[in-house]
Amino acid sequence: MNIEQLTWFKSSYSDGEGGQCVEVALEATAVHIRDSKRRPTAPRLTVTPTAWSLFLLGEKERLRD
């Protein structure tokens, strides 16, 4: 899929009043991450779904501590 055709979702930690804007687009074989606030045209970070899941698990653990 062309990256311009992806459906992007805003992070639940991004607010609607000019705060941090991290967006994620999901595909079967890739997860794309971008900063839509500060650098919307900058290259996106792309990771595997497994790497993304491990990152999210690590963040959940960090927030629990």
Residue frames relative to the residue before (quaternion, step in Angstrom):
aa qw qx qy qz dx dy dz
M 1.0000 0.0000 0.0000 0.0000 0.00 0.00 0.00
N 0.4908 -0.6455 0.5081 0.2903 3.54 -1.07 0.80
I 0.5391 -0.6610 0.4090 0.3243 3.61 -0.84 0.93
E 0.6213 0.5401 -0.3474 0.4490 3.62 1.10 -0.53
Q 0.6736 0.4928 -0.2905 0.4680 3.61 1.20 -0.39
L 0.4815 0.6860 -0.4287 0.3372 3.60 1.26 -0.07
T 0.3676 -0.6753 0.5880 0.2513 3.54 -1.26 0.48
W 0.1890 -0.8075 0.5548 0.0660 3.56 -0.58 1.20
F 0.1694 -0.7705 0.6105 0.0700 3.55 -1.09 0.86
K 0.3905 -0.7219 0.5230 0.2297 3.56 -0.90 0.93
S 0.5545 -0.6051 0.4638 0.3336 3.55 -1.08 0.74
S 0.5205 -0.6336 0.4719 0.3240 3.57 -1.07 0.71
Y 0.6381 0.5150 -0.3275 0.4695 3.60 1.22 -0.29
S 0.5678 0.5509 -0.3936 0.4682 3.60 1.27 -0.05
D 0.2528 -0.7724 0.5577 0.1686 3.55 -0.89 0.86
G 0.5627 -0.6302 0.4315 0.3163 3.56 -1.26 0.29
E 0.6579 0.5198 -0.2967 0.4572 3.57 1.28 0.09
G 0.7580 -0.4070 0.2122 0.4634 3.57 0.88 0.91
G 0.4330 0.7060 -0.4603 0.3196 3.58 1.20 0.31
Q 0.7712 -0.3079 0.2520 0.4969 3.53 -1.26 -0.34
C 0.0997 -0.8115 0.5753 0.0245 3.58 -0.90 0.89
V 0.0662 0.7710 -0.6243 0.1066 3.52 -0.07 1.33
E 0.0673 -0.8012 0.5945 0.0102 3.55 -0.84 1.01
V 0.1715 -0.7745 0.6057 0.0625 3.52 -1.18 0.72
A 0.0922 -0.7528 0.6490 0.0608 3.56 -1.14 0.77
L 0.2312 -0.8089 0.5337 0.0856 3.56 -0.80 1.06
E 0.0210 -0.7414 0.6707 0.0104 3.53 -1.14 0.82
A 0.6809 -0.4847 0.3452 0.4270 3.59 -1.24 0.23
T 0.8100 0.2618 -0.1147 0.5120 3.59 0.96 -0.81
A 0.7907 0.2178 -0.1202 0.5593 3.61 1.24 0.03
V 0.1695 -0.7214 0.6594 0.1267 3.50 -1.32 0.53
H 0.1699 -0.7906 0.5854 0.0587 3.56 -0.75 1.11
I 0.1026 -0.7909 0.6032 0.0116 3.56 -0.95 0.96
R 0.0557 0.8047 -0.5892 0.0465 3.58 -0.94 0.86
D 0.3851 -0.6612 0.5928 0.2513 3.52 -1.36 0.41
S 0.1463 -0.8407 0.5172 0.0661 3.58 -0.11 1.24
K 0.6089 0.5665 -0.3512 0.4301 3.61 1.23 -0.19
R 0.8149 0.2917 -0.1339 0.4827 3.56 0.56 -1.16
R 0.8242 0.0737 0.0108 0.5613 3.57 0.96 -0.84
P 0.0401 -0.8645 0.5006 0.0208 3.60 0.60 1.09
T 0.7330 0.3966 -0.2440 0.4958 3.61 1.10 -0.51
A 0.4449 0.6954 -0.4521 0.3377 3.59 1.28 0.06
P 0.6384 -0.5036 0.3892 0.4329 3.60 -1.18 0.32
R 0.3969 -0.7088 0.5381 0.2247 3.54 -1.17 0.68
L 0.4173 -0.6507 0.5675 0.2835 3.51 -1.26 0.48
T 0.0623 -0.7925 0.6065 0.0145 3.58 -0.87 0.96
V 0.0050 -0.7909 0.6101 -0.0461 3.55 -0.85 1.05
T 0.5842 -0.5534 0.4455 0.3925 3.57 -1.28 0.20
P 0.6253 -0.5300 0.3996 0.4103 3.60 -1.16 0.39
T 0.6217 0.5381 -0.3438 0.4536 3.61 1.05 -0.69
A 0.6558 0.4993 -0.3108 0.4732 3.59 0.92 -0.87
W 0.6446 0.5216 -0.3162 0.4609 3.60 0.98 -0.83
S 0.6500 0.5139 -0.3117 0.4650 3.60 0.94 -0.86
L 0.6606 0.4960 -0.3078 0.4720 3.58 0.95 -0.84
F 0.6161 0.5347 -0.3390 0.4687 3.58 1.04 -0.74
L 0.6781 0.4912 -0.2927 0.4617 3.60 0.86 -0.96
L 0.6336 0.5183 -0.3295 0.4705 3.60 0.99 -0.78
G 0.6515 0.5156 -0.3085 0.4631 3.57 0.97 -0.84
E 0.6560 0.4983 -0.3098 0.4748 3.59 0.99 -0.78
K 0.6231 0.5281 -0.3436 0.4634 3.60 0.99 -0.74
E 0.6450 0.5112 -0.3099 0.4760 3.57 0.99 -0.85
R 0.6554 0.5231 -0.3068 0.4502 3.57 0.92 -0.93
L 0.6894 0.4849 -0.2820 0.4584 3.58 0.94 -0.86
R 0.6220 0.5433 -0.3386 0.4508 3.58 1.16 -0.54
D 0.6565 0.5438 -0.3048 0.4248 3.58 1.09 -0.69
